[in-house]
Amino acid sequence: SINVFTYSEDFHITGSCLTRNFDETIALVKEILLEPRWDEKEYARLKQALETNLKGQEANPNAIAASNFRKLVYGDDHILSIPTSGTFETIKNISMDDLKAYYNNLSPKNAKFHIAGAVTKSQTEKIISTLNDWNGESISFPLNNIPKEPKKGDLYFIDFPEAKQSVLYIGKLALSHGDPNANKLGFANEIIGGGSSGKLFQTLRIEKGYTYGAYSFISQYKEIAPYTVTSSVRANATLKSLDIIKEMVANYADDFTDKEVELTKNKLLKANTRAFESLGAKLGILSELSKYDKPDNFIELEQNELISMTLEDYKAIINKYLDEKDMI
């Protein structure tokens, strides 16, 4: 398989093949990169499909909540306030000429290659050398302005008549993945929202039965990313769920004890013993190395950072980044 897609900050071409077909697969990637067809009929078909998809999102409470949450935390003028799929407003005037102009951004000077499999360094270099006639200059991307006075402490409603569930998004801008405190915030989040063992899940689903799941996380961006608590709850449990989340986040630092320190350490260290076995996980390691300029032994360093975290460290991080009064 070969796929082309985007994330908030990246443009990706990914592929998976038998090792013996590596040469032929890279040849197809080269064709995709260097021989665009600019087919008007295909463009019209794909744009129509995108419009249909966006129309469907207008009736999807999860999509409505997610897109409006991003607009609230980033403000109207930031590119991350707009979904990568676009909106009716942002896509309606995009022409084939716009795509041809954007194609110039796909420069080898900005590209990183990540390869995991039964191939040697010399084999890889030989195969990748077939892309030597891919030309282009380094592209600089404009910086975005984070709101100087972000919205905080307010409650926003979007009415969706007859909805059986309410989609909740609670959060605030926190930090970038390159920030020295990024790992510490990730560790600190584990007890409250890190999966089915987190307090949010255990309270809202297991104890109360208000939802199928409740989680919290910090997105990984080069840009400052939001800390987010999210859940879809029964409509008649909307206020009760918000009250529980509000109280849980507000009291999180005070409720964090040496027991939570030990639970966090044991849980994450055990998870790491099997976290890097698949080829996909190994590609993830390479991506972390190249996107965020991490050292080769960053996994070991992060584990040491986890082990050295004290109760005071956790409380300081929670108080700095998870202040409930600053969240929307």
C-alpha positions as CSV (number, residue, x, y, z in Angstrom):
1,S,0.0,0.0,0.0
2,I,1.0,3.6,-0.5
3,N,-0.9,6.5,1.1
4,V,-0.7,10.3,0.9
5,F,-2.2,12.3,3.7
6,T,-1.8,15.3,6.0
7,Y,-1.7,16.0,9.7
8,S,-1.9,19.5,11.3
9,E,1.8,20.2,10.7
10,D,3.0,17.5,8.2
11,F,2.5,16.2,4.7
12,H,3.1,12.4,4.5
13,I,3.7,9.7,1.9
14,T,3.7,6.3,3.6
15,G,4.0,2.8,2.3
16,S,4.3,-0.8,3.2
17,C,5.7,-3.6,1.0
18,L,7.6,-6.8,1.0
19,T,11.4,-6.2,1.2
20,R,11.9,-7.7,-2.2
21,N,9.5,-5.1,-3.7
22,F,11.2,-2.1,-2.1
23,D,12.8,-0.9,-5.4
24,E,9.5,-1.1,-7.2
25,T,7.5,0.6,-4.4
26,I,10.0,3.6,-4.3
27,A,9.6,3.8,-8.1
28,L,5.8,4.3,-7.5
29,V,6.5,6.9,-4.8
30,K,8.8,8.7,-7.3
31,E,6.0,8.8,-9.8
32,I,3.6,10.2,-7.3
33,L,6.0,12.9,-6.3
34,L,7.4,13.9,-9.6
35,E,4.7,13.1,-12.2
36,P,1.5,14.7,-11.1
37,R,-1.3,14.3,-13.7
38,W,-3.3,17.5,-12.8
39,D,-6.3,15.7,-14.1
40,E,-9.3,18.1,-14.2
41,K,-11.9,15.3,-14.0
42,E,-10.2,13.7,-11.0
43,Y,-9.9,17.2,-9.4
44,A,-13.6,17.8,-9.8
45,R,-14.5,14.4,-8.5
46,L,-12.3,14.8,-5.4
47,K,-13.5,18.3,-4.7
48,Q,-17.1,17.1,-4.8
49,A,-16.2,14.2,-2.5
50,L,-14.6,16.6,-0.1
51,E,-17.7,18.9,-0.1
52,T,-19.9,15.8,0.6
53,N,-17.7,14.9,3.5
54,L,-17.8,18.4,4.9
55,K,-21.5,18.4,4.6
56,G,-21.6,15.2,6.6
57,Q,-19.4,16.8,9.3
58,E,-22.0,19.6,9.7
59,A,-24.3,17.0,11.1
60,N,-21.7,15.2,13.2
61,P,-21.6,16.5,16.9
62,N,-18.1,15.2,17.4
63,A,-16.8,17.1,14.4
64,I,-18.7,20.2,15.4
65,A,-17.3,20.1,18.9
66,A,-13.7,19.4,17.8
67,S,-13.5,22.1,15.2
68,N,-15.1,24.8,17.4
69,F,-12.9,23.9,20.3
70,R,-9.8,24.4,18.1
71,K,-11.2,27.7,16.9
72,L,-11.8,28.8,20.5
73,V,-8.3,27.9,21.8
74,Y,-6.3,29.1,18.8
75,G,-8.5,32.1,17.7
76,D,-9.8,32.9,14.2
77,D,-6.5,33.9,12.7
78,H,-4.4,30.8,13.4
79,I,-4.0,28.1,10.8
80,L,-4.6,25.3,13.4
81,S,-8.1,26.7,14.1
82,I,-9.0,25.3,10.7
83,P,-9.4,21.5,10.2
84,T,-6.9,20.0,7.8
85,S,-9.9,18.9,5.6
86,G,-10.9,22.6,5.4
87,T,-14.3,24.2,5.6
88,F,-16.9,25.1,2.9
89,E,-15.6,28.6,3.2
90,T,-11.9,27.7,2.8
91,I,-12.2,25.2,-0.1
92,K,-14.8,26.8,-2.3
93,N,-12.3,29.0,-4.2
94,I,-9.4,26.6,-4.4
95,S,-8.5,26.0,-8.1
96,M,-6.1,23.6,-9.9
97,D,-3.7,26.5,-10.2
98,D,-3.6,26.8,-6.4
99,L,-2.7,23.1,-6.2
100,K,0.1,23.6,-8.8
101,A,1.4,26.5,-6.7
102,Y,1.3,24.5,-3.5
103,Y,3.1,21.6,-5.2
104,N,6.2,23.8,-5.0
105,N,6.2,23.3,-1.2
106,L,6.9,19.6,-1.7
107,S,10.7,20.1,-1.6
108,P,13.3,17.5,-0.8
109,K,15.1,20.1,1.3
110,N,12.2,19.9,3.7
111,A,11.7,16.1,3.5
112,K,12.7,13.4,6.0
113,F,12.8,9.7,5.1
114,H,12.0,7.1,7.7
115,I,12.4,3.5,6.8
116,A,12.1,0.4,9.0
117,G,12.5,-3.2,7.8
118,A,15.0,-5.8,6.7
119,V,17.2,-3.4,4.7
120,T,20.7,-2.3,5.3
121,K,22.0,1.3,5.2
122,S,23.8,0.8,1.9
123,Q,20.6,-0.8,0.3
124,T,18.5,2.1,1.6
125,E,20.9,4.7,0.2
126,K,21.0,3.0,-3.2
127,I,17.2,2.8,-3.4
128,I,16.6,6.4,-2.2
129,S,19.2,7.7,-4.7
130,T,16.7,7.0,-7.4
131,L,15.0,10.2,-6.1
132,N,18.1,12.3,-6.8
133,D,16.3,14.1,-9.7
134,W,13.7,15.4,-7.2
135,N,14.6,19.1,-7.1
136,G,13.4,22.1,-5.1
137,E,14.5,24.8,-2.7
138,S,14.1,24.8,1.1
139,I,10.7,26.3,2.0
140,S,10.2,28.6,5.0
141,F,6.7,28.5,6.5
142,P,5.1,31.6,8.1
143,L,4.9,31.6,11.9
144,N,1.4,31.8,13.4
145,N,0.4,34.1,16.2
146,I,-0.9,32.5,19.4
147,P,-3.7,34.7,20.9
148,K,-2.1,37.1,23.4
149,E,-5.2,37.0,25.5
150,P,-6.7,33.5,25.0
151,K,-10.3,32.8,26.0
152,K,-10.5,31.1,29.4
153,G,-12.9,30.2,32.1
154,D,-16.0,30.5,29.8
155,L,-18.6,27.9,29.0
156,Y,-19.7,27.6,25.3
157,F,-22.9,25.8,24.1
158,I,-23.7,24.6,20.6
159,D,-27.3,23.5,20.2
160,F,-27.9,20.2,18.4
161,P,-31.6,19.5,18.6
162,E,-32.7,16.0,19.7
163,A,-29.1,14.9,20.4
164,K,-29.0,11.8,22.7
165,Q,-25.4,12.6,23.8
166,S,-23.4,15.8,24.6
167,V,-19.9,16.0,23.2
168,L,-17.7,17.7,25.8
169,Y,-14.3,19.4,25.1
170,I,-12.5,21.1,28.1
171,G,-9.0,22.5,27.8
172,K,-6.5,25.3,27.1
173,L,-3.3,25.9,25.2
174,A,-0.5,24.3,27.1
175,L,2.9,23.7,25.5
176,S,4.7,22.4,22.4
177,H,6.2,18.9,22.2
178,G,9.7,20.5,22.1
179,D,9.2,22.2,25.4
180,P,11.4,20.9,28.3
181,N,8.2,20.2,30.3
182,A,6.4,18.2,27.6
183,N,7.3,14.8,28.9
184,K,6.5,15.8,32.5
185,L,3.0,17.0,31.5
186,G,2.4,13.7,29.7
187,F,3.5,11.8,32.8
188,A,1.3,14.0,35.0
189,N,-1.8,13.4,32.8
190,E,-1.6,9.6,33.1
191,I,-3.5,9.2,36.3
192,I,-6.4,11.5,35.4
193,G,-6.9,10.7,31.7
194,G,-4.5,8.2,30.4
195,G,-6.7,5.4,29.1
196,S,-9.3,3.2,30.8
197,S,-7.4,3.2,34.1
198,G,-7.6,7.0,34.4
199,K,-9.8,8.8,36.9
200,L,-12.0,10.3,34.2
201,F,-12.8,6.9,32.6
202,Q,-13.2,5.1,36.0
203,T,-15.6,7.8,37.3
204,L,-17.7,8.8,34.3
205,R,-18.0,5.3,32.8
206,I,-17.4,2.6,35.4
207,E,-18.9,4.4,38.4
208,K,-21.6,6.6,36.9
209,G,-22.3,5.0,33.5
210,Y,-22.6,8.4,31.8
211,T,-20.3,7.6,28.8
212,Y,-18.5,4.9,26.9
213,G,-15.2,6.7,27.5
214,A,-13.5,9.8,28.9
215,Y,-9.9,10.8,28.3
216,S,-7.4,13.7,28.5
217,F,-4.3,14.3,26.5
218,I,-1.8,16.8,25.2
219,S,-1.4,16.9,21.4
220,Q,2.1,16.6,20.0
221,Y,2.9,19.7,17.9
222,K,5.8,21.9,17.2
223,E,3.3,24.7,17.8
224,I,1.9,25.2,21.3
225,A,-0.7,22.5,21.6
226,P,-3.9,22.3,23.7
227,Y,-4.4,20.1,26.8
228,T,-7.8,18.5,26.2
229,V,-10.3,16.6,28.3
230,T,-13.0,15.0,26.1
231,S,-16.0,12.7,26.4
232,S,-19.4,12.0,24.8
233,V,-21.9,11.7,27.7
234,R,-25.7,11.0,28.0
235,A,-27.6,14.2,27.3
236,N,-29.3,14.1,30.6
237,A,-25.9,13.7,32.4
238,T,-24.3,16.8,30.7
239,L,-24.2,19.1,33.7
240,K,-23.4,16.3,36.1
241,S,-20.4,15.2,33.9
242,L,-19.1,18.8,33.6
243,D,-19.3,19.2,37.4
244,I,-17.4,16.0,37.9
245,I,-14.7,17.0,35.4
246,K,-14.4,20.5,36.8
247,E,-14.0,19.2,40.4
248,M,-11.6,16.5,39.3
249,V,-9.3,18.9,37.4
250,A,-9.5,21.6,40.0
251,N,-8.5,19.2,42.8
252,Y,-6.0,17.1,40.8
253,A,-2.8,18.6,42.3
254,D,-4.1,18.4,45.9
255,D,-5.3,14.8,45.3
256,F,-2.0,13.7,43.8
257,T,0.1,11.7,46.4
258,D,3.1,9.5,46.5
259,K,0.8,6.6,45.6
260,E,0.0,8.3,42.2
261,V,3.7,8.9,41.6
262,E,4.4,5.2,42.0
263,L,1.4,4.2,39.9
264,T,2.4,6.5,37.1
265,K,6.0,5.2,37.1
266,N,5.0,1.5,37.1
267,K,2.3,1.9,34.5
268,L,4.5,3.8,32.0
269,L,7.6,1.6,32.5
270,K,5.6,-1.6,32.0
271,A,3.9,-0.1,28.9
272,N,7.3,0.7,27.4
273,T,8.5,-2.9,27.6
274,R,6.4,-3.8,24.6
275,A,5.8,-0.4,23.1
276,F,8.5,-0.4,20.4
277,E,8.3,-3.9,18.8
278,S,6.4,-3.2,15.6
279,L,7.8,-1.6,12.5
280,G,5.2,1.1,12.9
281,A,6.5,1.9,16.4
282,K,10.0,2.0,15.1
283,L,8.9,4.5,12.4
284,G,7.4,6.5,15.2
285,I,10.8,6.6,16.9
286,L,12.5,7.9,13.8
287,S,9.8,10.5,13.4
288,E,10.4,11.7,17.0
289,L,14.1,11.9,16.3
290,S,13.8,13.9,13.1
291,K,10.8,16.2,13.8
292,Y,11.8,17.3,17.3
293,D,15.6,17.0,16.9
294,K,15.8,14.5,19.8
295,P,19.0,12.6,20.7
296,D,19.3,8.9,19.6
297,N,18.9,7.7,23.2
298,F,15.8,9.9,23.9
299,I,13.6,6.9,25.0
300,E,16.2,6.1,27.7
301,L,16.4,9.7,28.7
302,E,12.6,10.0,29.0
303,Q,12.4,6.9,31.1
304,N,15.1,8.3,33.4
305,E,13.1,11.6,33.6
306,L,10.0,9.6,34.6
307,I,11.9,7.7,37.3
308,S,13.3,10.9,38.8
309,M,10.0,12.8,38.9
310,T,9.1,13.6,42.5
311,L,5.7,14.4,44.1
312,E,6.6,18.1,44.1
313,D,7.5,17.9,40.4
314,Y,4.1,16.5,39.6
315,K,2.2,19.1,41.7
316,A,4.2,21.9,40.1
317,I,3.4,20.7,36.5
318,I,-0.2,20.2,37.3
319,N,-0.6,23.7,38.9
320,K,1.3,25.3,36.0
321,Y,-0.6,23.7,33.0
322,L,-3.8,22.3,34.3
323,D,-5.4,25.3,36.1
324,E,-9.1,24.6,35.8
325,K,-9.9,28.3,35.9
326,D,-8.0,28.9,32.7
327,M,-9.9,26.2,30.7
328,I,-12.9,26.6,28.4
